[in-house]
Amino acid sequence: MTAGHLRIVVCGAGPASDVTQLIAAATEKSWTAAVTATPSATDFINAETIETMTGHPVRSTYQTSPGGRRTLPAADALVIAPATYNSINKIALGIADNHAMTSVAELIGRQVPTVIVPFVNAALATRVPFQRAVADLRHEHVRVLLGEDDGWEPHPPGSGNDRQKIFPWTAAFETAARLVHESRAVAGDQG
């Protein structure tokens, strides 16, 4: 029996190549996982390794692979990581211009516990559109791991390669699992 199903959306940034760490953190706690990649992220990930670990094809388009299943288990939690400046702004605005963004919009709309871990540099993070996007997502009860309290800050421009090594994959999963536990407790209290 699984503890839950984690849907992972990977965006095109350096840490995406290490998404297997998030999958491993989930499977160690008896969760299943499936990965959807933005079109840019497909260049960063090893789809074959991910598919072996999850048992599900990596989706990046609306089309399924020949013989592939179109549906995945119902998501108990969603983690979007690494989330780029562009993707965070699109998610906040509800722009669903590819399969990954459509999936994210729908899962947030279904109130699936959602965690976003940005991978942005400090120059981008100071932009008003980005700050507004983070605030809007938090207002929608999306947990954005960003800031001193989360131990994850934007990196100085040009230092992304160094920050990639310490990307908070485990913290992302633990936060998602905690949100699921809290939402189940609330639902149990209301039932």
C-alpha positions, 0 to 999 in steps of 0.5 A: 500500500502506498502512502500517496502519489506525488506528481512532479513537474520539472522545469528547465533549470540545472537542478532538473537533472537531479529530480531522481533525488525527489523521486527517491525521497518519495519512494523511501516513504512508500509514495509513488511518483510520476514526472511531467516535464516542461518542453525546456526541461526535457533537455535536462532530465534522463527520461529513461532513468525516471521512467524506470524509477517511477514506472510511468512515462515522463510526459511533456506533451498532450500525446501519450507514447504508443501503448502508453497509459494516458491516465496516472494515479490521482495526485495526493500532492504536487511538487514543481521543482525546479521552478523557473522564473518564467514558469512561476509567473505563468502558473500565477497568471494561469497561463497553460500553454503546454502540458505541464502548465495545464497539469499544474493549473488543474491540480492547483484548481483541484486544491491538491497540496502543492509545493513550488521550489524556485530556482531563480537568481537574485536579480530575477527575484527582485522583479515585481512580477516575480514577487507578485506571482509568489504572493498570489500563489501563496494566497492560493494556498500554494506553498512556495519554498523561498526565503530565510524561513525556508532556508532557500534563497535566490542565488547571486547571478552566475552562481546557479551551478554551485546552488544546484548541488544543494537544491532542497529536494528532500525538503520539497517532498517533506513539505508536500507530505506534511501538507497532505497529512494536514489536509487529511487531518482536516478532512477527517475532522470535518467527516 
